[in-house]
Every structure is written in structure tokens, then in C-alpha cells.
Amino acid sequence: MSIITRQIQIMGQYYLLMYRTFSRPESWKMFRQLFFREVENIGIGSLGIVTIISVFMGAVVTIQTAANIDSPLIPSYSVGYASRQTVILEFAPTILALIFAGKIGSNIASELGTMRISEQIDALEIMGINSAQFLILPKICAAVFINPFLVIISMFQGLFGGWLFGSLSGVVIPSQFIYGIQYGFRPFDVTYALIKTLVFAFLITSISAFHGYYVRGGALEIGKASTRAVVSSSIFILLFNYIITQLLLI
Amino acid sequence: MIEVKNISKAFGEKQVLTDISALFEQGKTNLIIGQSGCGKSVLLKCIVGLEEVDEGQVMFDGRNFSAMSFNERKSVRKEIGMLFQGNALFDSMTVEENVKFPLDVYTQMSEEEKLERVNFCLKRVNLVNVNNRYPAEISGGMKKRVGLARAIALNPRYLFVDEPNSGLDPQTAIVIDALIKEITQEYNMTTVVVTHDMNSVMEIGENILFLFQGKAWWKGNKNEIVYTDNKELNDFIFASNFMRRYKESFSK
């Protein structure tokens, strides 16, 4: 089988899985329970790493911007302006999505892979339950629901990190930095970031679930599926980042 | 009663099942036996619909299961209980939640009624005071019993059991076998057990199908199997010294 045929087959399998996933839940009560459990896993469970990464990345972006602007013709508030644009447009939605692809994506793939190998998915099917809908839909809905909140939190934390560490290291004047992050603010930039976040959340959860759901073999294959989930999700995040940027910003 | 008619199944080039027909009777423990790799588990998966058959039909009390769509099969699946080789208990749920799961999905019972049913099923498989434990915290034999309790939670008409004794010590294996037989008779279920454990065959083999190289090679019961002159079946059953001595004691 050629590589192209194989890729078409994989795409077909993915679409069929999504077709099965987006169907009416057997029990709304159970769906609600699973949805909130996933919101807790994905949202609350990721808050720590989001905070650490956002604060330090914001700090680094600010210090690097300040270090590279040494012209007296460029106003000092431009450090805050550039940091804001970097954090809102690219860092918070995209870099965080890549981090989530590693954290949430590998978790979803290994969880579903283990369930497949230990016959738990078969047990659901035997009971007449649409296992794809039961296991995957709450994860997708939870990620699409909670990730925008995480990204907004990350935006604030990134700018706070930039302000804090920039001020402490003396590379920016706090009042100028604050003026810079307010200067020429376009609300559409946040909308654009949130649109990207929704798409990335869907890509991470659905692609990772796909790799985990169809695992065959043993523990080794779960590890491989987990790696494939992270790699595929990351590639599609970067691809869709380009497509969305081209569509919305140009 | 479950009837399989001329079932064939292949994975790519490899033919796994060839033209298998058999009748699994109600109120009896029906065994599918054979060497590893002969297609026992594939046949079981074809019967319950986890694998689609290439040819042939699976009839559940006259209903053509293999011709049904996913949604049409739901009505039959509600009548099916299955105990998996690896138990397939949900790791993230307690014992109680595992047994309650089918009730949550398919019944409108109140929480009290569900709990009552869960406790009844657990008691039926001789398990008490394990409701709040997780599968990882109980022994292999207990897991089998929890799996069995979950399988009978909805009062099924059909019970499928895949290698019930794998990984169990002989004493626990006997207990599980006895439970399967008792529950089958008590609820008048059609039970299909896949095994290669000769103790199980001799204990609960009321109706036995021997598979060899993906074909239905021999049919009978536990009394007939000892005296069979079928070479392949003889080679399979009397592979161990213990079983050879067992046969000799019968011959005397």
C-alpha cells in the first residue's frame, strides 16, 4: 500500500470516528458527569503548568524585546506593545496549544489505548454503548469549553510576568510598559486568539483520541500511539495556525 | 438459544474461521474449546458482534443479529452480559460503580433500587464489603466475580465468558466455574464459554464445540469427550499426564 493510499485510509478512519463521536449521548446524566470530570482534568489540572509557562515566557519575551530595542527613536512603551502582541496573538494560543498537545494529547491517547487493550472499550460496545461518543465527545467538549479560559488566563499571566520581571531587572519602566500594553489595543486580536484556541482544542483532543482509540497490541503500542498523537497534533496545530492567520489577519 | 450458521471470517489473507455452524442451548453452559490460535476468541467476538462475519449468520432466538445495524443491535445487546478474559473493569470506577454502570445507562431505577441490585449481584457472586474498592485494589479472583456481577446486572438472557480461569489458581478457578454454571441454570441463560482449561471442560462442559484450524471439528459433551476417537481432539485433551491418567482411571 502506498503512503498516499495509507494517508487517505487514515483520514477516512478519522472522519468515521468523528461521525460516531458526534452523536446523541445514551445518557445525558452520564455525559454531564464525564464532561465536568474532563473539565477538571484538562482545566484545573493544567492551571499549574499554564501559570509557570506563561509567567516565564512573558518575562523572556519582554526582556528579549527590550534588549533588542536600543534605538532612541523607538519609544520605550513599544516593549510593552510588542510583548502584548506576541503574547496575545501567538504565545498564549499557539505555544500553549503545543504544550497541551504534549500534556493532554498524550494523556488522552494513553488512556484510550489502555482501555482498548484491556478490553474496556469492547465492554462498552458489548453493552450497546457507542464507545466513541461515550469516551471521546466529553473530552472534545470539555477542551473546547475550558481552553479559551486557560488561554485568557495565560494572556494575563504572560503580561504580568513581563511587567514583573521586566521591572525587577530594570529593562522596562513599569508605567511605560503598562502604557505599551494598552496602546493601540484591538479587541479583534483576542477574538482571533480565541478562534485559534477553539480549533486547536478540537484538533488536540480528536487527533489524540483517534490514535488512542485504534491501538492494537500491547504496552509498547500505547507508547507509540501516545507519541504519534503528540506529533500529529503539533503538526496540525502549526498547519491550522497558518491557515487561520492567513484567513483572519490578512 | 444462539445459532451460528456457516460463519467464516478472515483477516486479510489469513482465514481464521471456516464455515462454522453450531447451536448453543438455553440453560446450559456451552463451551468452545481448542488450541491457542484456533479461532475461539474470534468466534466469540463474531457472535457478540465485536467482529463482523464475512459470511454466515448469528441468530439470537431467531433474530438475525449479524444482519442488524448498530442501533438495531442495541435491543439484543441489552440482553447480553459478558465476562472478559482480562475482566475489562473500568479502572476509574469503584466495584460498586462498575456493577451499577449498565443500570445507569439502561434503566430508570432510583439510586436506592440500583444500589439494591448492585448489592444483590455482588452477593450472588459471593462478594461483600468491596463496594468502595477500585479494581486495582482487589485480587484476580475477585475481579472475575465483579466482572460476572456486572455481566448479570441487567438480568441478561445470554452470557458470554472468555477464558474465565486465565490467571487464576485452581481453587478459585473451580469457584468461578461453579458460579457460571449455577447462574446459567438459575436464570435459564444461554451461556457460551471460551476456554482451553480441561478442568472447566470436565466441570461445566454440558455442550462442547471443539475448534481445530478454524473449523468446527467435534461437538459433544463432557461425558462423550473422554471416549472420543477423534485424533486432534484426543491430542488436545490428553496432552497432559494428568488427563492421560484421568482417562486410564475411566477405562478401568
Interface residues (C-beta under 8 A of the other chain):
Chain A: E26 S27 K29 M30 T114 S118 E119 Q120 D122 A123 E125 I126 M127 G128 I129 N130
Chain B: V48 G49 L50 F70 R73 K74 R77 K78 I80 M82 F84 Q85 G86 A88 L89 F90 D91 F101 P102 D104 V105 Y106 F160
